[in-house]
Amino acid sequence: MADSKALTTRATDFSAWYNELIARAELADYSPVRGCMVIRPNGYAIWEQMQRALDQMFKDTGHQNAYFPLFIPQSFLSREAEHVEGFAPETAVVTHGGGKELEEPLVIRPTSETIIYAMYAKWIQSYRDLPLLINQWANVVRWEMRTRLFLRTTEFLWQEGHTAHATEAEAEEETRRMLGVYRTFMEEWMSMPVITGRKTDSERFAGALRTYSCEALMQDNKALQAGTSHNLGQNFSRAFEVTFQTASGDLDHVWNTSWGVSTRLVGALIMIHGDDAGLVCPPRLAQYQVVIVPIYRTDEERSAVLEASDRVRRELVSAGVRVHLDARDGMKPGAKYYEWEGRGVPLRLEVGPRDVAAGAVMLARRTGGKKEHLPLAGLPVRIIELMAQMQHDLLEASRARREAASIRNATKEQFLAHIEGPGGLVYAGFCGSGECEADIKERTKATIRVLPDEEFRSPEPPVVCMWCGRPSVAEAVWAKAY
Ligand SMILES: [Zn+2]
């Protein structure tokens, strides 16, 4: 059972708060292998809800799931020059199998472009085989030096979409479409507002033409890259000879995209909504959307209250609500409230003898507000309304917090004061030079999160690079990031 000591507050030490929240809510634990994570049932349930929603969205946009092997021949990784340079330092390599040294070492996938495109070379012959739209749910391994539960672990779970197209325009359209799918998921399911845009060359995926990203601002004013979508151009199809016969009979290389989100999203969910009492889970992703706590003293009260509670439970289940009746004996209601609060359950219904007599229940919201009596008549409809409201309010509160922590058209001095002070997002002009980026990163640890899409850009486009004063080629969003 979770301990009863209060969490370190976010204001005191955000990082300690994060770790304690995960332990308290029993979301994950450290593994015997350094840098790896055990995802406990409460944490895995959130990931499952995420998977379910995303998987449906992928299928609705025409994708199918498949599975490719965990092991990749080491030589595959070297075929695309940038790719190997980007991933070689963090690969885990298997050199022995069955007690014998392998002829060729096997890399444990850090990402699956190489193995997947080697297969696509066999499967794609003609323009009629295109587009090929495949997603895989898998684990990957990247040998990280500094790890944090959910945010950066040596092994993590994710999905990686890999598609092949006949033209560059179709690949670009797919890349943008899937970025849009991620954005919809993050806003409508996670209640997490994101800024979309393109990455600069220094932050681009190793081997991609262009990388697009969804960026969110956490409560400690650090940004988090929540999902990426890459237009790979023909880089991998040339390396793996993925060719097809065009409608006019020529031979051409396919155009690829890849896109992914990972269990990092669970970390994002914690950091964008959590409070000093623990996790706050948006209803659409909550394992339990409603918990019912029966309150009784005598045996007589107990049977009446439990019976009424179970009736409420069954009604909510039939309305499609994920509900749990906490009928544990020998545990005080207050202790149950505390536990479910820490786990982020959106709504709690308390059922006592007086409520039963009055044909009502007592409602408490995870995100505050006064407790209120709800009549049993029409309860499921009211619960569904309350959940929709909470889903919406969490999104708007996060958006308001992000905007309050953003400054626009910043000068160098304002940038430094913001980044080294309260932190948050800085919108400013950028000359396009990698030297400016590197200089800023070295001095402040801030990076360009994205060159934002039009809807996020400032009404007045910046004229000069806020760092070097040369003409600006694009507005950029800077922040310190996870
Ligand atoms: Zn510059």
Boltz pocket constraint, residues with backbone or C-beta under 6 A from the ligand:
constraints:
  - pocket:
      binder: B
      contacts: [[A, 430], [A, 431], [A, 432], [A, 433], [A, 436], [A, 465], [A, 466], [A, 467], [A, 468], [A, 469], [A, 470]]
      max_distance: 6.0
